[in-house]
Amino acid sequence: MVKLAALQQILGVRFKDPSLLEQALVHSSYINENPGAASTSNERLEFLGDAVLGMVFAEKLYQDLPDAPEGEMTKLRSHLVCRDTLSSVARAIGLGEHIYLGKGEEANGGRHKPANLAGALEAVIAAISLDQGLEATRDVMLRLFNTELQRLASQGVAVDHKSRLQQLLQARRQETPLYHIIEATGPDHDRSFTAEVMIGDTVLGRGSGKSKKLAETEAARSALEQLPPTLHE
């Protein structure tokens, strides 16, 4: 329970039912290796947490951006609830250190995997909602995501380079770019990927990132920078 007390202090929440928080931290690998140690994994709570996150952020964006069209708000909300953002917030509060993992998952760097971190954060948000109610959950979320919310307010979401590149090429050349991961380096918990974007045998751009998606986005950005100006018109 010391482990739970430390996390509750970080979250700024004192649970009425600490077993909810404990369940939110149980990865499926722990259940598989320790039958009977916990009743269930955090996957059901992940499902609920995803819905809570979406609703709270939709309301926040609706209130803060009265002139924003639906499409822009949808893009902003999608950014806030995506795996990269969730895992970044989870990492900032040290959530990975509190997850119950099986020995195999632990050995494979499970405490640092974005999917595990994002899922655990979703589950914790759901646990807070069930234990404390929606208003308290909203307060916790806005505090945890404050830095990201401020960044979005000042900068907006980064341009979707992949969509932009595809639109340009299909409009001007009737061709669709294809992406290939050409290199993956580093340990499982800290991988780095390099991607190329091509049309036929021609490489349009290359980029690297901590996920395949980010690497492809960087490749698209590189390609856009190298395209002839006439294609951008």
C-alpha positions in Angstrom: 0.0 0.0 0.0 3.0 2.3 0.3 3.3 2.1 -3.4 -0.3 3.3 -3.8 0.1 6.0 -1.2 3.0 7.5 -3.1 1.1 7.5 -6.4 -2.0 9.0 -4.7 0.2 11.8 -3.5 1.5 12.4 -7.0 -2.0 12.4 -8.4 -3.3 14.6 -5.6 -6.1 12.2 -4.9 -6.9 10.2 -1.8 -9.0 7.2 -3.0 -12.0 6.0 -1.0 -11.5 2.6 -2.5 -7.7 2.1 -3.1 -8.4 -1.2 -4.8 -9.6 0.7 -7.9 -6.3 2.4 -8.2 -4.5 -0.9 -7.7 -6.6 -2.6 -10.4 -5.7 0.3 -12.8 -2.0 -0.6 -12.4 -2.4 -4.3 -13.2 -1.0 -5.2 -16.6 -2.3 -8.3 -18.3 1.2 -9.9 -18.1 1.0 -9.8 -14.3 -2.3 -11.7 -14.4 -0.8 -14.3 -16.7 2.2 -15.0 -14.5 0.4 -14.6 -11.2 -3.0 -16.3 -11.4 -5.1 -15.4 -8.4 -2.9 -12.5 -7.4 -5.4 -10.0 -8.8 -9.0 -10.4 -10.0 -8.5 -8.8 -13.4 -6.2 -6.6 -15.5 -6.6 -2.8 -16.1 -8.0 -3.3 -19.7 -11.6 -2.7 -18.8 -10.6 0.5 -17.0 -8.6 1.5 -20.0 -11.8 1.4 -22.1 -13.6 3.6 -19.6 -10.7 6.0 -19.2 -10.5 6.5 -23.0 -14.1 7.7 -23.0 -13.6 10.0 -19.9 -10.6 11.6 -21.5 -12.4 12.2 -24.8 -15.4 13.7 -23.0 -13.5 16.0 -20.7 -11.2 17.3 -23.4 -14.1 17.8 -25.9 -15.8 20.0 -23.3 -12.6 21.8 -22.5 -11.9 22.6 -26.2 -15.6 23.6 -26.8 -15.4 26.1 -24.0 -12.0 27.5 -24.7 -12.3 27.7 -28.5 -15.7 29.2 -29.2 -14.8 30.0 -32.8 -13.1 26.8 -33.7 -14.8 24.5 -36.3 -15.6 20.9 -35.5 -12.7 19.6 -37.6 -10.1 21.6 -35.7 -11.5 20.6 -32.3 -11.5 17.0 -33.4 -7.9 17.2 -34.4 -6.9 18.8 -31.1 -8.8 16.2 -29.1 -7.2 13.4 -31.0 -3.8 14.8 -30.2 -4.5 15.0 -26.5 -5.7 11.4 -26.3 -3.2 9.8 -28.6 -0.7 7.3 -27.3 2.3 9.6 -27.6 0.7 12.3 -25.5 -0.7 9.9 -22.9 2.6 8.1 -22.5 4.5 11.4 -22.2 2.2 12.6 -19.4 2.5 9.1 -17.7 6.2 9.3 -18.0 6.3 12.8 -16.5 4.6 11.5 -13.3 6.6 8.3 -13.1 3.6 6.1 -13.6 5.7 3.3 -15.1 7.3 2.6 -11.8 3.9 1.8 -10.2 2.6 -0.7 -12.8 2.3 -4.4 -11.8 4.1 -6.3 -14.6 4.9 -9.9 -15.3 8.6 -10.8 -15.1 8.8 -11.3 -18.9 7.3 -7.9 -19.7 9.5 -6.3 -17.0 12.6 -7.8 -18.6 11.5 -6.5 -22.0 11.4 -2.9 -20.8 7.6 -2.9 -20.1 7.8 0.0 -17.7 9.0 2.3 -20.5 6.7 1.1 -23.4 4.4 3.8 -24.6 1.5 1.4 -25.0 1.8 0.3 -21.3 2.2 3.8 -20.0 -0.8 5.2 -22.1 -3.0 2.3 -21.1 -2.2 2.6 -17.4 -2.9 6.4 -17.5 -6.3 5.7 -19.1 -7.0 3.2 -16.4 -6.0 5.5 -13.6 -8.2 8.3 -15.0 -11.1 5.8 -15.0 -10.4 4.7 -11.5 -10.4 8.3 -10.3 -13.7 8.9 -12.1 -15.4 5.9 -10.5 -14.0 6.7 -7.0 -14.1 10.6 -7.0 -16.6 11.6 -9.6 -16.3 13.5 -12.9 -15.6 16.9 -11.4 -12.6 15.7 -9.4 -11.4 13.7 -12.4 -11.6 16.8 -14.6 -9.4 18.8 -12.1 -6.8 16.0 -12.1 -6.7 15.8 -15.9 -6.4 19.5 -16.5 -3.5 19.6 -14.0 -1.7 16.6 -15.5 -2.2 17.8 -19.0 -1.6 21.5 -18.3 1.7 21.8 -20.2 0.2 20.1 -23.3 -2.9 22.2 -23.2 -0.9 25.4 -23.0 1.2 24.3 -25.9 -1.8 23.6 -28.0 -3.3 27.0 -27.1 -0.2 28.8 -28.3 0.9 26.6 -31.2 -2.0 24.3 -32.3 -1.4 20.8 -33.6 1.5 20.2 -35.8 0.7 20.1 -39.5 -0.3 16.6 -40.7 2.6 16.3 -43.1 1.6 12.8 -44.4 -1.9 14.0 -45.4 -0.5 17.1 -47.0 2.0 15.2 -49.0 -0.6 12.7 -50.2 -3.0 15.4 -51.2 -0.4 17.2 -53.2 0.8 14.1 -55.0 -2.6 12.8 -55.8 -3.8 16.2 -57.1 -0.8 16.9 -59.3 0.5 13.4 -60.2 -2.3 11.1 -59.4 0.2 9.0 -57.4 0.1 7.8 -53.8 3.3 7.9 -51.6 4.4 4.7 -49.9 6.3 4.5 -46.7 8.9 1.9 -45.7 10.7 1.5 -42.4 14.3 0.9 -43.4 16.0 0.8 -40.0 15.2 0.2 -36.3 17.8 0.7 -33.7 18.1 0.6 -29.9 16.6 -1.6 -27.1 12.9 -2.5 -27.1 12.0 0.2 -24.6 13.9 3.0 -26.4 13.6 2.2 -30.2 14.4 4.6 -32.9 13.0 4.1 -36.4 14.0 5.5 -39.8 11.5 5.7 -42.7 11.6 6.5 -46.4 8.6 7.8 -48.4 8.7 6.8 -52.1 6.9 7.0 -55.4 7.9 4.0 -57.5 11.6 3.7 -57.1 12.2 7.4 -56.2 12.9 8.3 -52.6 11.1 11.6 -51.8 12.2 12.0 -48.2 13.7 10.3 -45.2 13.0 10.8 -41.4 13.6 9.3 -38.0 11.6 9.1 -34.8 10.8 7.2 -31.6 7.9 5.4 -33.3 7.2 4.3 -36.8 4.5 6.9 -37.1 6.8 9.7 -36.1 9.5 8.5 -38.5 7.0 8.4 -41.4 5.8 11.9 -40.4 9.4 13.2 -40.5 9.9 11.5 -43.9 6.8 13.3 -45.3 8.0 16.6 -43.9 11.4 16.1 -45.6 9.7 15.2 -48.8 7.5 18.3 -48.7 10.5 20.5 -48.2 12.2 19.0 -51.3 9.2 19.1 -53.6 9.3 21.7 -56.4 7.5 24.9 -55.4 5.0 24.4 -58.3 3.6 21.4 -56.6 2.6 23.4 -53.5 0.5 25.8 -55.5 
